[in-house]
Amino acid sequence: PPDYIVLYNVVYQLGIKANVEINTRRYLYPWDLLVKTWRHDEEITPEDEDKVRAFLEAEGKLVTKEDGTLWVKCWYRDAVIYAEKERC
């Protein structure tokens, strides 16, 4: 999918000097819900689940909470493009 830079370039070509802010959101996603989603959307095998879990563990992306539930460290980036109205 196109990145924010495509929209920024369109705005720039229209003669608008815009600003861009990049925001990164970090959050935890429940492992069980992730696996349920995979099973629903994809034909993931138990072996595939084990491979993904091993990979995430090796990357330090899994967190076990005090209650024993397993969570995945995730992040998401948003770009906010804005222009200020010129004052006359």
Summary of the structure (lengths in Angstrom):
residues: 88
radius of gyration: 20.0
end to end distance: 38.2
largest distance: 65.0
contacts: 169
relative contact order: 0.27
helix: 39%
strand: 32%
